[in-house]
Amino acid sequence: VGSENEVYEGALLYHYTSEQVETDQVSLTESPKLLETVRFPLMELPVLQRLHDKLGPCPLKMTVSGALEYHKNEIMQPVLQGPHTHLRSEFNCIVGFGGMFSTPYTVLSDQAKYLNPLIGEWRPLTAPQAPRMSNQGIAVLNNFVYLIGGDNNVRGYRAEARCWRYITALHQKPSSKP
């Protein structure tokens, strides 16, 4: 599954025909049972907002409202983790963010890549650009990747005191204050 949007669409297609889904002839006032498997907080914000706007008062609208609150309250996301925010993947890998190319180059990189252990290759991580830094501290906590501080290496070394948090489930990188 590429995204939680696909899980939602698959759940709808299990209960309704593709024509009903495409022409918006789906009644969600009584939620189909399979929609309970959808992790709404991990869906894309525009999709959630459209779904919320077209739903009338029903239990599903309350679920979608909670997912919208999760998106809007980025600073609290690490403590709002629960069954509907856990990643579906058990895939473990090594991730690299930025850094400096070898001498004679002093160019900083903003690339993010992961080492796929199944094929033994580094692949680009589909994430917003990482900050152009080297010597960053990196931590993983509750499926969030934190990039802390570092040097921006522009005309000498200049330390940074900012922290960036990469939300693995949403492929987003909001900036955080130290």
C-alpha positions, 0 to 999 in steps of 0.5 A, a space after each residue: 500500500 502506497 498511502 493511507 488514501 489507497 486503504 480508504 479507497 480500497 475499503 470503499 471499493 470493497 463495499 461499493 462499485 467503482 462507478 458509485 465511488 467515482 460518481 460520489 454515490 456513496 452513503 457514509 452515514 452508516 460507516 461500512 465495517 471495513 472503514 474501521 481499518 483506515 488510519 485517517 490521521 495518516 491520510 493527506 490533509 486535502 483529502 481529509 478536508 474534502 471528505 469532512 466537508 461532504 459528510 453530514 453528522 455521523 460517526 465517521 465525520 467525528 473520526 475525520 474531525 479527529 484526524 484533521 485535529 491531528 494534522 493541525 496540532 503538529 507540535 503534539 503529534 508525538 504524544 498523540 500516537 495511537 493505533 490509528 497513527 502507527 505505520 503499517 510497515 515493519 520495514 527497517 532501514 538506515 536513513 541518511 540526511 544531508 551532509 558534505 561531499 568529500 574534499 575538494 568539494 565543500 558543497 552541502 547536500 540536502 538529499 535524504 536517502 535510505 538504504 533498502 536492505 532487501 536490494 542493498 541500494 541507497 534510494 531517495 526518500 520522498 521527503 521535503 528537502 532536508 536542511 543543508 547541514 552537516 554534523 547533525 544529531 539524529 534521533 528516532 522516537 515514536 516513528 518521528 525522525 528528529 534532525 538536531 542542530 548541525 553546521 551550515 558550513 557557509 564561509 566557515 562553520 556556523 552552528 545551528 540550534 534548530 530542530 527538524 522533525 520528519 513525520 515518516 507516516 505523512 512524509 512531512 518535515 515541519 520545523 521545530 523550535 529547540 
